[in-house]
Amino acid sequence: MNDARTLRRWLILIILACAALYLVGNGRVPLWDRDEGWYAQCSQQMWQTGDWVVPRYLDQLRTEKPVLVYWLQLAGYALFGGPSELAVRFYASVAQTIVLCIIAFGFTRLADSFRATWTTFIYGTCAMAIISAKMCLTDATLMVFVSSAMLCLMRWYLKGFTWPTFLLFSLAMGLGGLTKGPIVFVPPAATLLVLAILDFRAWWQRMNAKNIARCAAGGLLCVVISLAVCAPWLIALHRREPAWIMGALGAVDAHLTQSTFGHSGPVGYYLALVWATFFPWSLVIPFAVYVAWRHRAEKPTRFAIAAIVGPWIFFELMRTKLPHYTLVTYPFLAFLVADAIARTARHEYRALLSRPVVMAVGIWAILVGAVASVPWIALLAQPELKPLPYLPMAIVSLV
């Protein structure tokens, strides 16, 4: 299992299996979430009117999200011959598969093949990653750009600055802005803030006028490149609908300071929810946190901690809360779980092999089995629903 070639084969198999899971059944389930309907209606109006610049919902300006997701949905319409459930969701499945490829490549280069394989498997099979891959929302697309940017940041932290990673980071920020607006800058900024606290002494020693000027110039150049990516659409949009940009900024402010559309929760909302959204791997989170803290001096672990804690605190403090907001931290949470598994495999820790943990895993397995049986129990309760999508049901149960 530790052979690099074998691990690469496992990685390919994991990504292909997850891609099949993400795609199967998407065309047979109606749009059921309110946001899915909003996105689908906006892109359908673009498809019908030929206006690919101004997002509208029932002829009213829709300023909640930028345009990239609508363009990806339109690409799905073109591919499948018009609007449909499969066409409108197709981009999300493809995007989440790309995220797995990014995670696999990035952690193989920045850690090792064993932890990269487990990180990819854990992230790809956690509940929220699967849900985001099967819904026509912005999350899977945003993850392509945020995971790329965060792994560039991790590369700088571990191995030093390079211009190619800086350009990739800036492009990812620009495309992320086209997906979800300025909120895309939160994960890297919050991560850097936590790293500055964790490495305060080392950063303070390097704090001089020359380095401050370099950081400021780099940050400004990143913003310029990111804006250049968005500029063609923003210019065309401003010419057509000058009010859209101010409306979008108002929507961002509302998400930060108000509970929009009834989406709210107390501080601790995501700590409670992670047990479901990171299912079934959430059982290992306490042990992974313990191992990570014991090894916080190691730079990959240190960066992963910062990449979880910084964004997590920000989203906990936001007034508007939705389960998928913290998905941007899950690749690094998966990495910490993978690291704990790797250290157990090397016999550094034996907690996962203890009798109480084995018993807990057994109980957890029964729970997982119960969840997997839900589609079949529902079928027995309502046999008049036949025929049903048996293949998707079987794949979901097996996963």
C-alpha positions in Angstrom: 0.0 0.0 0.0 2.9 2.3 0.6 4.4 1.8 -2.9 4.2 5.1 -4.8 2.9 3.4 -8.0 0.2 1.5 -6.1 -0.8 4.7 -4.3 -1.1 6.5 -7.7 -3.4 3.7 -8.9 -5.5 4.1 -5.8 -5.7 7.8 -6.3 -6.9 7.4 -9.9 -9.5 4.8 -8.8 -10.7 7.1 -6.0 -11.1 10.0 -8.3 -12.9 8.0 -11.0 -15.2 6.4 -8.4 -16.0 9.8 -6.8 -16.7 11.3 -10.3 -19.2 8.5 -11.0 -20.9 9.1 -7.6 -21.0 12.8 -8.3 -22.7 12.4 -11.7 -25.0 9.4 -11.2 -28.7 10.3 -10.7 -28.3 14.1 -11.2 -30.7 14.2 -14.1 -33.4 12.1 -12.3 -33.9 14.3 -9.2 -35.8 17.5 -9.5 -34.3 20.8 -8.3 -35.3 20.7 -4.6 -33.3 23.5 -2.9 -34.5 27.1 -3.1 -31.1 28.3 -4.2 -30.9 25.7 -6.9 -34.1 27.1 -8.4 -32.7 30.6 -8.3 -29.5 29.7 -10.1 -31.3 27.6 -12.7 -33.8 30.2 -13.4 -31.1 32.9 -13.9 -29.1 30.8 -16.3 -32.3 29.8 -18.1 -33.2 33.4 -18.6 -29.7 34.1 -20.0 -30.2 31.1 -22.3 -33.5 32.3 -23.6 -32.6 36.0 -24.0 -29.0 35.7 -25.1 -27.9 38.2 -22.5 -24.9 36.5 -20.9 -23.7 39.7 -19.0 -26.5 40.7 -16.6 -27.8 38.0 -14.1 -31.5 38.4 -13.7 -34.1 36.4 -11.8 -37.6 36.8 -13.3 -36.4 40.0 -15.0 -35.2 41.4 -11.7 -31.4 42.0 -11.1 -29.8 39.2 -9.1 -26.9 40.6 -7.3 -26.2 37.8 -4.8 -23.5 36.1 -7.0 -21.3 37.0 -10.0 -21.6 35.5 -13.4 -19.2 32.5 -13.7 -21.6 29.8 -12.4 -24.3 30.9 -14.8 -21.8 30.6 -17.7 -20.9 27.1 -16.6 -24.6 26.2 -16.4 -25.0 27.6 -19.9 -22.2 25.4 -21.0 -24.1 22.5 -19.6 -27.2 23.6 -21.6 -25.1 23.7 -24.8 -23.7 20.3 -24.1 -27.0 18.6 -23.3 -29.2 20.5 -25.7 -31.0 22.9 -23.4 -32.1 23.3 -19.8 -32.5 20.2 -17.7 -31.6 18.9 -14.2 -28.5 17.1 -15.5 -27.4 20.1 -17.6 -27.7 22.6 -14.8 -25.8 20.4 -12.3 -23.2 18.9 -14.6 -20.6 21.7 -13.9 -20.7 21.1 -10.1 -19.9 17.4 -10.5 -17.0 18.2 -12.9 -15.8 21.0 -10.6 -15.7 18.8 -7.5 -13.8 16.1 -9.5 -11.3 18.7 -10.5 -10.9 19.6 -6.8 -10.0 16.0 -6.1 -7.3 16.2 -8.8 -5.9 19.4 -7.3 -5.9 18.0 -3.8 -4.2 14.8 -5.0 -1.5 16.6 -7.0 -0.9 19.3 -4.3 -0.6 17.1 -1.3 1.5 14.6 -3.2 4.0 17.4 -3.9 3.8 19.1 -0.5 3.4 16.0 1.8 3.7 12.4 0.5 1.7 10.0 -1.6 0.2 8.1 1.4 -1.3 11.2 3.0 -2.3 12.6 -0.4 -4.2 9.4 -1.2 -6.1 9.4 2.1 -6.7 13.2 2.0 -8.3 12.9 -1.4 -10.4 9.9 -0.3 -11.5 11.5 2.9 -12.5 14.8 1.3 -14.1 13.2 -1.8 -16.3 11.0 0.3 -17.4 13.4 3.1 -21.0 14.3 3.1 -20.7 18.0 2.2 -18.3 17.4 -0.7 -20.8 14.9 -2.2 -23.8 17.3 -1.7 -22.0 20.2 -3.3 -21.1 18.1 -6.3 -24.7 17.2 -6.9 -26.3 20.6 -6.5 -26.2 23.6 -8.9 -24.7 26.0 -6.4 -21.4 28.0 -6.4 -19.6 25.8 -3.8 -17.9 23.2 -6.0 -16.7 25.8 -8.5 -15.5 28.0 -5.7 -13.6 25.0 -4.3 -11.6 24.7 -7.5 -10.2 28.2 -7.1 -9.9 28.3 -3.3 -8.2 25.0 -3.1 -5.7 26.0 -5.8 -5.0 29.3 -4.1 -4.6 27.7 -0.6 -2.2 25.0 -1.9 -0.2 27.8 -3.6 -0.1 29.5 -0.2 1.0 26.3 1.4 3.8 25.9 -1.2 5.1 29.4 -0.3 5.0 28.6 3.4 6.8 25.3 3.0 9.3 26.0 0.2 9.4 29.7 -0.4 8.0 32.2 -3.0 8.0 31.6 -6.7 6.5 33.7 -9.5 4.6 30.8 -11.1 2.7 30.0 -7.8 2.1 33.7 -7.3 0.5 34.0 -10.8 -1.5 30.9 -10.2 -2.7 32.2 -6.8 -3.7 35.6 -8.4 -5.6 33.9 -11.2 -7.4 31.7 -8.8 -8.4 34.7 -6.7 -9.7 36.4 -9.8 -11.7 33.4 -11.0 -13.0 32.9 -7.5 -14.1 36.5 -7.5 -16.1 35.8 -10.6 -17.7 32.9 -8.8 -18.6 34.4 -5.4 -17.2 37.9 -5.2 -14.7 39.4 -2.7 -15.4 36.7 0.0 -12.9 34.6 -1.9 -10.1 36.5 -0.3 -11.2 35.5 3.2 -9.6 31.9 3.4 -6.1 33.0 2.4 -6.2 36.2 4.4 -7.5 34.5 7.6 -5.0 31.7 7.2 -2.1 34.2 6.9 -3.4 36.0 10.0 -3.4 32.7 12.1 0.1 31.8 10.7 1.3 35.3 11.8 0.1 34.6 15.3 1.6 31.0 15.4 4.9 32.2 13.9 4.9 35.6 15.6 8.5 35.6 16.7 9.9 34.5 13.3 7.7 36.9 11.4 8.6 39.8 13.7 12.3 39.2 13.2 11.8 39.5 9.5 9.7 42.6 9.8 11.6 45.5 8.3 10.8 48.2 5.8 12.1 46.2 2.8 10.0 43.1 3.5 6.9 45.2 4.4 7.3 47.0 1.1 7.6 43.6 -0.8 4.5 42.2 0.9 2.5 45.4 0.2 3.6 45.4 -3.5 2.8 41.7 -3.8 -0.6 42.1 -2.3 -1.3 45.1 -4.6 -0.1 43.2 -7.7 -2.3 40.2 -6.7 -5.4 42.5 -6.5 -4.6 44.0 -9.8 -4.2 40.6 -11.5 -7.4 39.4 -9.9 -9.3 42.5 -11.0 -7.9 42.2 -14.5 -9.5 38.7 -14.7 -12.9 40.2 -13.7 -12.5 43.5 -15.6 -14.0 42.5 -19.0 -17.2 41.3 -17.4 -17.4 44.1 -14.8 -16.9 46.8 -17.5 -19.6 45.3 -19.7 -21.9 44.9 -16.7 -21.4 48.5 -15.6 -22.3 49.8 -19.0 -25.5 47.8 -19.1 -26.6 48.0 -15.4 -24.6 50.4 -13.3 -26.6 49.6 -10.2 -25.5 45.9 -10.2 -22.1 46.4 -8.6 -23.4 48.5 -5.7 -26.2 46.0 -5.2 -23.7 43.2 -5.1 -21.6 45.0 -2.5 -24.7 45.6 -0.4 -25.4 41.8 -0.6 -22.0 41.0 0.7 -22.4 43.5 3.6 -25.8 41.9 4.4 -24.3 38.4 4.6 -21.6 39.7 7.0 -23.9 41.8 9.3 -27.4 40.3 8.9 -29.2 37.0 8.7 -30.2 36.9 5.1 -33.0 34.7 3.9 -33.4 33.4 7.4 -30.0 31.7 7.3 -28.5 32.2 10.8 -27.1 30.4 13.7 -25.2 31.0 17.0 -21.4 30.9 17.4 -20.5 27.2 17.4 -23.0 26.5 14.6 -20.3 24.9 12.4 -18.7 23.0 15.3 -22.0 21.3 15.9 -22.7 20.8 12.2 -19.3 19.3 11.2 -20.4 16.0 12.7 -22.9 15.7 9.9 -21.2 17.6 7.1 -17.9 15.7 7.5 -19.6 12.4 7.9 -18.5 9.6 8.1 -14.9 10.9 8.9 -16.1 13.2 11.7 -15.6 10.3 14.1 -11.8 10.7 13.7 -11.8 14.5 14.2 -11.0 14.5 17.9 -8.1 12.2 17.5 -6.9 14.1 14.4 -7.0 17.4 16.4 -5.0 15.8 19.2 -2.3 14.5 16.8 -2.2 17.8 15.0 -1.6 19.8 18.2 1.1 17.4 19.2 2.9 18.0 15.9 2.0 21.6 15.4 5.7 22.5 15.0 5.8 20.6 11.7 5.1 23.1 8.9 2.6 21.1 6.9 0.5 20.4 10.1 1.0 24.0 11.2 -0.3 25.4 7.9 -3.3 23.0 7.9 -4.2 24.1 11.4 -4.1 27.8 10.2 -6.1 27.0 7.1 -8.9 25.5 9.2 -8.9 27.8 12.2 -8.7 31.2 10.4 -11.6 30.8 8.0 -13.6 28.8 10.5 -13.5 31.6 13.1 -14.5 34.1 10.4 -17.5 32.1 9.3 -18.6 31.5 12.9 -18.6 35.3 13.4 -20.7 36.0 10.2 -24.3 36.6 10.8 -25.5 34.6 7.8 -24.6 30.9 8.2 -25.0 28.0 5.8 -23.7 24.5 6.1 -21.4 24.7 3.0 -19.5 27.9 4.0 -16.8 26.0 5.8 -16.3 23.5 3.0 -13.2 25.5 2.0 -11.5 24.2 5.2 -12.3 20.5 4.5 -9.3 19.7 2.3 -7.1 20.6 5.3 -9.3 18.9 7.8 -9.1 15.8 5.6 -5.3 16.3 5.6 -5.2 16.3 9.4 -7.3 13.1 9.5 -5.1 11.5 6.9 -2.0 12.5 8.9 -3.4 10.9 12.0 -4.1 7.7 10.0 -0.6 7.8 8.6 1.0 8.1 12.0 -1.2 5.3 13.3 0.0 3.1 10.4 3.6 3.9 11.3 2.8 2.9 14.9 3.4 6.3 16.3 0.0 6.2 18.0 -2.2 3.3 18.9 -5.3 5.1 20.0 -7.2 4.2 16.9 -6.5 0.5 17.6 -7.7 0.6 21.2 -10.7 -1.4 22.3 -12.9 1.7 23.1 -12.2 3.2 19.7 -12.9 -0.1 17.9 -16.2 -0.3 19.7 -17.0 3.3 18.8 -16.2 2.5 15.2 -18.5 -0.5 15.3 -21.4 1.6 16.6 -20.5 4.3 13.9 -20.5 1.6 11.2 -24.0 0.5 12.3 -25.1 4.2 12.0 -23.5 4.4 8.6 -25.3 1.2 7.5 -28.6 2.7 8.7 -28.0 5.8 6.6 -27.1 3.7 3.6 -30.3 1.7 3.9 -32.6 4.8 3.9 -33.4 4.7 0.2 -34.3 1.0 0.4 -36.4 1.4 3.5 -38.3 4.3 1.8 -38.9 2.0 -1.2 -40.4 -0.7 1.1 -42.6 1.9 2.8 -43.9 3.2 -0.5 -43.8 0.5 -3.2 -46.0 2.5 -5.5 -43.0 4.7 -6.2 -41.5 2.1 -8.5 -39.6 2.2 -10.8 -36.9 4.1 -9.1 -33.2 4.9 -10.0 -31.9 1.6 -8.6 -28.3 2.1 -9.8 -27.8 5.5 -8.1 -29.5 4.2 -4.9 -27.1 1.2 -4.9 -24.0 3.4 -5.5 -25.0 5.8 -2.7 -25.5 2.9 -0.4 -22.2 1.3 -1.3 -20.3 4.5 -0.8 
